[in-house]
Amino acid sequence: MMFFKLITLGLLLALFIQPAWTFIDGLYCGMNNCYDVLGVTRDTPKREIASKYRQLARKTHPDLFKTDEEKEKAAEKFREIATAYEILKDDESRTDYDYMLDNPDEFYSHYYRYYRRRMAPRVDIRIVLAVTISIISGIQYFTSWTRYDSAIRYLVTVPKYRLRAQQIAKEEKLLDHLKRNKKMSKDDARQEEEKILREIVRDRMDIRGGYAKPEWTDVLWVQLVLLPYTLATWVYWYGRWFWKFTLLGHEYGTEEKLYLIRRNMGISRTQFDAMEEHTKEDYLEMELWKKDEFAEWKRQQEEELKLKLANSAQHKQYRRYMKNHGPGRMYFDDS
């Protein structure tokens, strides 16, 4: 009976008491000491460790041996040397290994340290972020130029802007050389004329909104660099607003009125800036920065829209269809 009690006690101790030997099979150099594998000590500097590794690698490389048995033994020895060098050449992994040698009882802690470092990404996260931001900035800048060029090409086809560009080209005699050049074909002359007209529109037209000319300050990299300044400006602007208009009750200026109008409309700054100047002046004359005036204006706009839809032939047809057939339905056939 006593014999079985001793066996049970031994099993429990084996399960719940952590092992306290210095080396752990499967971690670092296994049951070997990495320093002994390379023939160095814990005080040996990295440069001497690298020199020792190169010496041993030249002696134990499998290609130096002829028979298969010798090659197999040399390959195993070469792997041990390479593993030891990989651990000791890195300062962080060497620190973890020294910690294991000094604290053999922290069994599970060694496993955690070893696999945490082994599974961690090798690339510096700062490099990954820098490359990612650079790619996004490049795509952003290229896309902005593409949109801007598309807007210029479209405006050249609009009769109002095209006629104005042709008038400017005629006044400045920018197309005279096309008439004098008899060797140029009609297609080439037409392409050259389109190019000149696009240049005129690009120089004279103030395009705003999402199709505006790209600025270097719009690039993500620059925005991140200017982020502290942007935050400081934002805090100053809202602090000034609270102090000047909320607490002291001063009258709104033109900039503040336009901001309130844009906020009442619920549109972005880019959309608001794309509006014609006379439209903004009309909004100011109607005092749309006041909530009551804006609510009345919005109600009138909705009434006008309903009236237009009521007089629209297409909308009348749609209403007749809805009255006779009702809204469409979706069917799901599970057969």
KEKE-3310 file (N, C-alpha, C; in steps of 0.2 Angstrom, whole numbers, plus 5000, padded with zeros to 4 digits):
npx = (5004:5009:5019:5012:5007:5018:5021:5011:5012:5024:5021:5012:5021:5029:5020:5016:5027:5039:5052:5070:5082:5096:5096:5085:5076:5074:5073:5083:5099:5096:5100:5113:5126:5126:5137:5148:5147:5152:5164:5167:5166:5154:5158:5164:5166:5155:5162:5173:5165:5159:5171:5175:5165:5166:5178:5175:5164:5171:5178:5169:5160:5148:5152:5165:5168:5168:5162:5145:5141:5150:5147:5134:5135:5143:5135:5125:5133:5136:5124:5121:5132:5128:5116:5119:5127:5117:5109:5118:5123:5114:5109:5097:5092:5103:5103:5091:5094:5105:5098:5090:5100:5104:5093:5086:5075:5063:5054:5042:5042:5054:5050:5040:5048:5056:5048:5041:5050:5054:5043:5040:5039:5052:5055:5057:5045:5043:5049:5040:5028:5033:5035:5022:5015:5022:5018:5004:5004:5010:5000:4989:4993:4996:4983:4976:4981:4977:4963:4962:4968:4958:4947:4951:4952:4938:4932:4937:4929:4917:4906:4906:4918:4927:4926:4930:4943:4948:4946:4956:4967:4968:4969:4981:4989:4992:4990:4994:5006:5002:4995:5004:5013:5015:5019:5014:5002:4984:4978:4989:4990:4977:4978:4989:4982:4972:4980:4986:4974:4970:4981:4978:4966:4969:4978:4970:4958:4950:4949:4940:4936:4934:4941:4951:4967:4981:4989:5005:5003:4992:4996:4998:5010:5014:5003:5004:5016:5013:5003:5004:5003:4991:4982:4984:4980:4967:4962:4965:4956:4943:4943:4944:4932:4923:4926:4924:4912:4902:4904:4906:4898:4899:4896:4894:4907:4911:4917:4914:4900:4899:4904:4894:4883:4888:4889:4875:4870:4876:4887:4903:4919:4926:4916:4908:4917:4918:4907:4899:4904:4894:4883:4886:4886:4872:4867:4872:4865:4852:4853:4857:4864:4857:4847:4833:4830:4837:4830:4817:4821:4826:4814:4807:4815:4812:4799:4799:4806:4797:4787:4793:4795:4782:4777:4785:4786:4792:4792:4778:4774:4781:4773:4761:4763:4767:4755:4746:4753:4760:4774:4789:4793:4804:4809:4813:4820:4820:4820)
npy = (4994:5006:5007:5010:5023:5030:5030:5037:5050:5053:5054:5065:5075:5076:5081:5094:5101:5112:5108:5109:5110:5116:5116:5115:5104:5107:5121:5135:5130:5117:5103:5106:5118:5134:5142:5133:5126:5134:5136:5147:5160:5167:5180:5184:5195:5200:5202:5193:5181:5180:5178:5166:5158:5158:5151:5138:5135:5134:5122:5112:5111:5102:5100:5097:5084:5067:5054:5048:5046:5053:5066:5067:5068:5079:5089:5089:5094:5106:5112:5114:5123:5134:5137:5140:5151:5160:5163:5169:5180:5190:5203:5203:5190:5184:5189:5184:5170:5170:5173:5162:5153:5158:5157:5144:5138:5144:5138:5139:5152:5154:5147:5155:5167:5163:5158:5170:5179:5172:5171:5184:5198:5200:5212:5229:5238:5251:5254:5247:5255:5267:5264:5260:5272:5280:5273:5275:5289:5291:5285:5293:5306:5304:5300:5311:5320:5314:5315:5329:5332:5325:5333:5345:5341:5338:5351:5358:5353:5359:5371:5384:5387:5382:5391:5403:5400:5398:5411:5418:5412:5416:5430:5431:5425:5412:5401:5403:5398:5386:5387:5392:5382:5371:5358:5350:5338:5337:5330:5330:5344:5347:5340:5347:5359:5356:5353:5366:5373:5366:5370:5383:5383:5377:5386:5398:5394:5392:5378:5370:5360:5342:5340:5349:5357:5347:5349:5350:5350:5342:5329:5313:5311:5324:5329:5322:5326:5340:5338:5342:5356:5358:5353:5362:5374:5371:5370:5383:5390:5385:5389:5403:5405:5401:5410:5423:5423:5415:5418:5432:5437:5443:5450:5440:5438:5438:5426:5418:5417:5411:5398:5394:5393:5383:5372:5371:5366:5354:5350:5346:5355:5355:5353:5365:5375:5373:5379:5392:5410:5419:5412:5409:5423:5425:5417:5423:5435:5430:5427:5414:5408:5409:5399:5398:5405:5397:5385:5389:5392:5380:5372:5379:5375:5361:5361:5367:5357:5347:5352:5353:5339:5335:5340:5334:5323:5310:5307:5307:5296:5287:5288:5284:5270:5265:5267:5258:5246:5244:5243:5235:5217:5205:5189:5173:5159:5143:5131)
npz = (5000:5004:4994:4983:4986:4986:4973:4967:4973:4967:4954:4955:4959:4948:4938:4943:4948:4942:4930:4933:4926:4917:4903:4889:4879:4862:4863:4859:4859:4861:4871:4872:4876:4870:4870:4872:4860:4851:4856:4865:4878:4890:4891:4879:4865:4852:4840:4840:4842:4829:4822:4827:4823:4809:4807:4812:4804:4791:4794:4796:4786:4775:4762:4762:4765:4760:4760:4762:4775:4783:4778:4782:4796:4797:4792:4802:4813:4808:4807:4821:4824:4817:4822:4835:4833:4827:4838:4847:4840:4840:4850:4858:4858:4863:4876:4881:4881:4890:4901:4903:4906:4918:4926:4927:4933:4929:4919:4910:4907:4899:4887:4883:4880:4870:4859:4857:4852:4841:4833:4831:4819:4808:4801:4804:4812:4810:4797:4789:4791:4786:4772:4769:4771:4761:4749:4749:4749:4736:4727:4731:4726:4713:4709:4711:4702:4690:4691:4690:4677:4670:4672:4666:4653:4651:4652:4641:4631:4634:4627:4631:4639:4629:4618:4624:4627:4614:4610:4618:4613:4600:4602:4608:4598:4598:4590:4577:4572:4568:4557:4548:4547:4535:4533:4543:4547:4547:4557:4567:4568:4574:4586:4592:4593:4602:4613:4616:4619:4631:4639:4640:4647:4659:4664:4666:4672:4687:4696:4708:4723:4722:4711:4710:4707:4711:4727:4736:4749:4751:4752:4760:4768:4770:4777:4789:4794:4796:4806:4820:4819:4812:4822:4832:4826:4824:4837:4841:4833:4837:4850:4849:4843:4853:4863:4857:4851:4858:4872:4873:4863:4850:4834:4819:4807:4789:4786:4796:4795:4782:4786:4795:4787:4778:4788:4791:4779:4779:4771:4764:4766:4754:4745:4747:4744:4730:4725:4715:4717:4717:4721:4734:4739:4737:4747:4758:4757:4760:4773:4778:4788:4799:4809:4808:4796:4787:4789:4783:4770:4766:4766:4756:4745:4745:4742:4729:4722:4723:4716:4703:4701:4700:4689:4680:4666:4666:4680:4682:4675:4682:4694:4690:4687:4700:4706:4700:4700:4711:4723:4718:4720:4728:4725:4731:4725:4731:4726)
capx = (5000:5014:5022:5007:5006:5024:5021:5006:5016:5029:5017:5010:5027:5031:5016:5015:5033:5043:5059:5075:5088:5098:5095:5078:5077:5069:5074:5090:5104:5094:5103:5120:5127:5128:5144:5152:5147:5156:5170:5168:5163:5149:5161:5167:5162:5152:5167:5176:5161:5158:5177:5175:5160:5168:5183:5171:5160:5175:5180:5163:5155:5147:5155:5172:5168:5167:5157:5138:5140:5154:5143:5128:5138:5146:5129:5122:5137:5136:5118:5122:5136:5124:5110:5122:5129:5111:5107:5123:5125:5109:5109:5091:5091:5108:5101:5086:5098:5109:5093:5089:5106:5104:5086:5084:5068:5058:5053:5037:5045:5059:5046:5037:5053:5059:5044:5039:5055:5055:5037:5039:5041:5059:5056:5056:5038:5044:5050:5034:5024:5036:5034:5015:5013:5024:5014:4998:5005:5011:4994:4985:4996:4994:4975:4973:4983:4973:4956:4963:4968:4951:4943:4953:4950:4931:4931:4939:4924:4911:4907:4907:4925:4931:4926:4934:4950:4950:4947:4962:4973:4968:4971:4988:4992:4995:4988:4997:5011:4999:4993:5010:5017:5012:5021:5010:4996:4978:4978:4994:4988:4971:4981:4992:4977:4969:4985:4986:4968:4970:4985:4975:4961:4973:4981:4965:4952:4951:4945:4939:4933:4938:4945:4956:4974:4984:4994:5009:5000:4987:4999:4997:5016:5015:4998:5006:5021:5009:4997:5004:5001:4984:4979:4985:4976:4960:4961:4964:4950:4937:4944:4942:4925:4919:4927:4922:4905:4898:4904:4906:4892:4901:4893:4898:4910:4909:4920:4910:4893:4899:4905:4888:4879:4890:4887:4868:4869:4879:4891:4910:4922:4927:4909:4906:4922:4917:4901:4901:4904:4888:4879:4888:4883:4865:4866:4873:4859:4846:4855:4856:4868:4852:4844:4826:4830:4839:4824:4812:4824:4826:4807:4805:4818:4809:4792:4800:4808:4791:4783:4796:4793:4775:4776:4789:4783:4794:4789:4771:4774:4783:4768:4755:4766:4767:4748:4743:4757:4763:4781:4791:4794:4809:4807:4819:4818:4824:4820)
capy = (5000:5012:5008:5014:5030:5034:5031:5042:5056:5055:5057:5072:5080:5076:5085:5101:5104:5113:5106:5114:5109:5122:5116:5113:5102:5111:5128:5137:5124:5110:5101:5109:5125:5138:5145:5128:5124:5139:5137:5154:5161:5172:5187:5185:5200:5198:5201:5186:5175:5179:5175:5159:5154:5157:5146:5132:5133:5131:5115:5107:5112:5096:5099:5095:5077:5063:5049:5050:5046:5059:5072:5068:5070:5086:5093:5090:5098:5112:5115:5116:5129:5139:5139:5144:5158:5164:5165:5173:5186:5195:5205:5202:5183:5182:5191:5179:5164:5171:5173:5155:5150:5160:5156:5137:5136:5148:5134:5142:5159:5153:5145:5161:5172:5160:5158:5177:5182:5168:5172:5191:5199:5202:5218:5234:5241:5258:5253:5245:5261:5272:5261:5260:5279:5282:5271:5279:5296:5291:5284:5299:5311:5302:5300:5319:5323:5311:5319:5336:5331:5323:5339:5350:5338:5339:5358:5360:5351:5363:5376:5391:5387:5381:5397:5408:5398:5400:5418:5420:5409:5420:5436:5430:5422:5405:5396:5406:5394:5380:5389:5393:5375:5367:5351:5347:5335:5339:5327:5333:5351:5346:5338:5353:5364:5354:5354:5373:5375:5363:5374:5390:5382:5375:5392:5403:5391:5390:5373:5369:5354:5336:5340:5355:5356:5344:5353:5345:5349:5337:5322:5310:5312:5331:5330:5319:5331:5346:5337:5346:5363:5358:5352:5369:5379:5369:5372:5390:5392:5384:5393:5410:5405:5400:5416:5429:5423:5412:5421:5439:5438:5447:5449:5435:5440:5434:5419:5414:5416:5405:5392:5392:5391:5376:5367:5370:5362:5347:5348:5347:5361:5355:5354:5372:5379:5372:5383:5399:5415:5423:5408:5411:5429:5425:5413:5428:5440:5427:5426:5407:5406:5409:5392:5399:5407:5391:5380:5391:5391:5372:5370:5381:5371:5355:5363:5368:5351:5343:5355:5350:5332:5334:5342:5330:5318:5304:5306:5306:5289:5282:5287:5279:5263:5263:5267:5252:5239:5244:5242:5228:5213:5201:5182:5169:5152:5138:5124)
capz = (5000:5005:4988:4978:4988:4984:4966:4966:4975:4962:4948:4956:4959:4941:4934:4945:4949:4935:4929:4935:4923:4914:4896:4887:4872:4858:4864:4858:4856:4864:4877:4872:4878:4864:4870:4871:4853:4847:4859:4867:4884:4890:4890:4872:4862:4846:4834:4841:4841:4822:4819:4828:4819:4802:4807:4813:4798:4786:4795:4797:4780:4773:4756:4763:4766:4754:4761:4764:4783:4785:4776:4787:4803:4796:4791:4809:4817:4805:4809:4828:4825:4814:4827:4841:4830:4826:4844:4850:4836:4841:4857:4862:4859:4868:4883:4883:4882:4896:4907:4904:4910:4925:4929:4924:4936:4925:4913:4905:4905:4894:4881:4880:4877:4864:4854:4856:4848:4835:4829:4830:4813:4807:4798:4808:4810:4807:4790:4786:4791:4781:4766:4768:4770:4755:4744:4749:4746:4729:4724:4732:4722:4706:4707:4711:4695:4685:4691:4688:4670:4667:4673:4661:4646:4650:4652:4634:4627:4636:4622:4634:4640:4623:4614:4628:4626:4607:4609:4621:4609:4594:4604:4609:4592:4600:4585:4571:4569:4565:4550:4544:4546:4530:4533:4548:4545:4550:4564:4571:4570:4578:4593:4595:4595:4609:4619:4618:4623:4637:4643:4642:4652:4665:4667:4667:4675:4694:4697:4715:4724:4722:4704:4710:4705:4717:4731:4740:4756:4752:4752:4767:4772:4773:4782:4795:4797:4798:4810:4826:4817:4811:4828:4835:4822:4826:4844:4842:4829:4841:4856:4847:4842:4859:4867:4854:4849:4863:4878:4872:4859:4845:4827:4815:4801:4783:4786:4801:4792:4777:4790:4798:4781:4776:4793:4791:4774:4780:4766:4766:4764:4747:4741:4748:4740:4723:4723:4712:4722:4717:4725:4741:4740:4738:4753:4763:4757:4763:4780:4779:4794:4804:4808:4806:4789:4783:4789:4779:4763:4764:4765:4750:4740:4744:4738:4722:4720:4723:4710:4697:4700:4699:4682:4676:4663:4668:4686:4682:4673:4688:4699:4688:4688:4707:4708:4696:4701:4718:4723:4716:4726:4727:4726:4732:4724:4735:4723)
cpx = (5004:5018:5018:5006:5012:5024:5016:5009:5021:5026:5015:5015:5029:5027:5016:5022:5037:5050:5064:5081:5089:5096:5088:5078:5071:5070:5082:5094:5102:5097:5111:5120:5130:5135:5149:5152:5151:5163:5172:5165:5158:5152:5164:5163:5160:5157:5170:5172:5160:5165:5177:5170:5162:5174:5180:5167:5165:5177:5175:5159:5155:5151:5163:5173:5166:5161:5150:5138:5144:5150:5137:5130:5140:5140:5125:5126:5137:5130:5118:5126:5132:5119:5113:5124:5123:5109:5112:5125:5120:5109:5103:5091:5097:5106:5096:5090:5102:5104:5091:5094:5106:5098:5083:5077:5062:5056:5048:5039:5050:5055:5043:5042:5055:5055:5041:5044:5055:5049:5036:5042:5048:5060:5054:5049:5038:5045:5044:5029:5026:5034:5026:5013:5015:5020:5007:4998:5006:5004:4989:4987:4994:4987:4973:4975:4979:4966:4957:4964:4962:4947:4945:4951:4942:4929:4932:4933:4917:4912:4909:4915:4929:4931:4930:4941:4952:4951:4954:4968:4973:4971:4979:4992:4996:4995:4991:5002:5009:4997:4999:5014:5013:5013:5017:5003:4990:4977:4983:4992:4982:4974:4985:4988:4974:4974:4986:4980:4968:4975:4982:4969:4964:4976:4976:4959:4954:4946:4945:4936:4937:4942:4950:4963:4978:4989:4998:5007:4995:4989:4999:5004:5016:5009:5000:5011:5018:5004:4998:5001:4994:4980:4979:4980:4968:4958:4960:4958:4944:4937:4942:4935:4921:4920:4924:4914:4900:4898:4903:4900:4893:4897:4898:4901:4908:4911:4916:4903:4894:4900:4898:4883:4881:4888:4879:4866:4871:4883:4899:4913:4924:4921:4907:4911:4921:4911:4903:4900:4898:4883:4880:4885:4876:4863:4867:4867:4853:4847:4854:4860:4863:4848:4836:4826:4832:4833:4819:4815:4824:4819:4805:4808:4815:4802:4794:4802:4801:4787:4786:4795:4786:4773:4781:4786:4785:4792:4782:4770:4776:4777:4762:4757:4765:4759:4745:4746:4760:4771:4783:4793:4800:4807:4813:4817:4823:4824:4826)
cpy = (5006:5013:5012:5021:5034:5035:5037:5049:5058:5057:5064:5077:5081:5081:5092:5104:5105:5110:5111:5113:5115:5122:5113:5110:5105:5118:5130:5132:5118:5109:5103:5116:5129:5140:5139:5125:5128:5139:5144:5154:5166:5179:5188:5190:5197:5197:5195:5180:5174:5176:5168:5155:5153:5151:5139:5130:5131:5124:5110:5107:5105:5094:5097:5088:5073:5058:5052:5051:5052:5066:5073:5070:5077:5091:5094:5095:5105:5116:5118:5122:5135:5142:5142:5151:5163:5167:5170:5180:5191:5196:5203:5194:5181:5183:5186:5172:5164:5171:5166:5151:5152:5158:5149:5135:5139:5144:5137:5149:5159:5151:5151:5166:5169:5161:5165:5180:5178:5170:5179:5192:5202:5209:5224:5237:5248:5259:5252:5251:5266:5270:5262:5267:5282:5280:5274:5286:5296:5290:5290:5305:5310:5302:5307:5322:5320:5314:5326:5336:5330:5329:5344:5348:5339:5347:5361:5358:5355:5369:5383:5392:5386:5388:5402:5406:5399:5407:5421:5418:5414:5427:5436:5427:5416:5400:5398:5401:5388:5381:5390:5387:5371:5360:5347:5344:5338:5336:5329:5340:5351:5345:5343:5358:5363:5355:5361:5375:5372:5368:5381:5389:5381:5381:5397:5400:5390:5385:5371:5362:5348:5336:5346:5352:5353:5349:5348:5345:5344:5330:5320:5312:5319:5332:5328:5324:5337:5345:5341:5353:5363:5357:5359:5374:5377:5371:5379:5393:5391:5388:5400:5410:5405:5407:5422:5429:5420:5416:5429:5441:5443:5445:5444:5439:5436:5427:5415:5412:5411:5399:5389:5389:5384:5371:5366:5365:5355:5345:5349:5353:5361:5356:5362:5376:5378:5376:5390:5404:5419:5419:5409:5418:5429:5421:5418:5433:5437:5425:5418:5404:5406:5402:5393:5401:5401:5386:5382:5391:5384:5370:5373:5377:5364:5356:5363:5361:5346:5345:5353:5343:5331:5336:5338:5324:5311:5302:5304:5298:5285:5282:5283:5272:5261:5263:5260:5246:5239:5243:5235:5224:5208:5194:5178:5162:5147:5132:5122)
cpz = (5000:4998:4983:4980:4986:4977:4964:4968:4970:4956:4949:4956:4952:4936:4936:4947:4943:4935:4930:4932:4919:4906:4895:4880:4868:4858:4863:4855:4859:4871:4877:4874:4872:4864:4869:4864:4849:4850:4862:4874:4884:4889:4883:4868:4855:4840:4834:4840:4833:4819:4820:4824:4812:4802:4808:4807:4792:4787:4795:4791:4777:4766:4756:4764:4760:4755:4764:4772:4786:4784:4781:4794:4803:4796:4798:4813:4814:4807:4817:4828:4822:4818:4833:4839:4829:4832:4847:4847:4838:4848:4861:4863:4863:4875:4885:4885:4889:4902:4908:4908:4917:4929:4926:4927:4932:4919:4908:4903:4899:4887:4878:4877:4871:4858:4852:4851:4841:4830:4828:4823:4813:4805:4804:4807:4808:4800:4786:4786:4786:4774:4764:4766:4763:4749:4743:4747:4739:4725:4725:4727:4715:4704:4707:4704:4690:4685:4689:4680:4667:4667:4667:4654:4645:4649:4645:4630:4628:4631:4625:4636:4634:4619:4618:4627:4619:4606:4612:4616:4603:4596:4605:4604:4594:4595:4578:4568:4566:4558:4545:4542:4541:4530:4538:4546:4549:4557:4569:4573:4575:4586:4596:4597:4602:4614:4621:4621:4630:4642:4645:4648:4659:4668:4669:4672:4682:4696:4705:4716:4723:4716:4704:4709:4712:4720:4735:4747:4757:4753:4759:4771:4775:4778:4789:4798:4800:4803:4817:4825:4816:4817:4832:4832:4824:4833:4845:4839:4834:4847:4855:4846:4848:4863:4864:4853:4854:4869:4877:4867:4853:4839:4823:4809:4795:4783:4791:4798:4787:4781:4792:4793:4779:4781:4793:4785:4774:4774:4768:4764:4756:4743:4741:4744:4732:4720:4720:4718:4722:4721:4732:4743:4741:4744:4759:4763:4760:4770:4782:4785:4800:4803:4806:4798:4785:4783:4784:4771:4761:4763:4758:4744:4739:4741:4731:4719:4719:4717:4703:4696:4698:4691:4677:4673:4665:4675:4687:4680:4678:4693:4697:4688:4695:4709:4706:4699:4708:4717:4721:4722:4723:4729:4727:4731:4727:4731:4719)
residu = (MET:MET:PHE:PHE:LYS:LEU:ILE:THR:LEU:GLY:LEU:LEU:LEU:ALA:LEU:PHE:ILE:GLN:PRO:ALA:TRP:THR:PHE:ILE:ASP:GLY:LEU:TYR:CYS:GLY:MET:ASN:ASN:CYS:TYR:ASP:VAL:LEU:GLY:VAL:THR:ARG:ASP:THR:PRO:LYS:ARG:GLU:ILE:ALA:SER:LYS:TYR:ARG:GLN:LEU:ALA:ARG:LYS:THR:HIS:PRO:ASP:LEU:PHE:LYS:THR:ASP:GLU:GLU:LYS:GLU:LYS:ALA:ALA:GLU:LYS:PHE:ARG:GLU:ILE:ALA:THR:ALA:TYR:GLU:ILE:LEU:LYS:ASP:ASP:GLU:SER:ARG:THR:ASP:TYR:ASP:TYR:MET:LEU:ASP:ASN:PRO:ASP:GLU:PHE:TYR:SER:HIS:TYR:TYR:ARG:TYR:TYR:ARG:ARG:ARG:MET:ALA:PRO:ARG:VAL:ASP:ILE:ARG:ILE:VAL:LEU:ALA:VAL:THR:ILE:SER:ILE:ILE:SER:GLY:ILE:GLN:TYR:PHE:THR:SER:TRP:THR:ARG:TYR:ASP:SER:ALA:ILE:ARG:TYR:LEU:VAL:THR:VAL:PRO:LYS:TYR:ARG:LEU:ARG:ALA:GLN:GLN:ILE:ALA:LYS:GLU:GLU:LYS:LEU:LEU:ASP:HIS:LEU:LYS:ARG:ASN:LYS:LYS:MET:SER:LYS:ASP:ASP:ALA:ARG:GLN:GLU:GLU:GLU:LYS:ILE:LEU:ARG:GLU:ILE:VAL:ARG:ASP:ARG:MET:ASP:ILE:ARG:GLY:GLY:TYR:ALA:LYS:PRO:GLU:TRP:THR:ASP:VAL:LEU:TRP:VAL:GLN:LEU:VAL:LEU:LEU:PRO:TYR:THR:LEU:ALA:THR:TRP:VAL:TYR:TRP:TYR:GLY:ARG:TRP:PHE:TRP:LYS:PHE:THR:LEU:LEU:GLY:HIS:GLU:TYR:GLY:THR:GLU:GLU:LYS:LEU:TYR:LEU:ILE:ARG:ARG:ASN:MET:GLY:ILE:SER:ARG:THR:GLN:PHE:ASP:ALA:MET:GLU:GLU:HIS:THR:LYS:GLU:ASP:TYR:LEU:GLU:MET:GLU:LEU:TRP:LYS:LYS:ASP:GLU:PHE:ALA:GLU:TRP:LYS:ARG:GLN:GLN:GLU:GLU:GLU:LEU:LYS:LEU:LYS:LEU:ALA:ASN:SER:ALA:GLN:HIS:LYS:GLN:TYR:ARG:ARG:TYR:MET:LYS:ASN:HIS:GLY:PRO:GLY:ARG:MET:TYR:PHE:ASP:ASP:SER)
# end
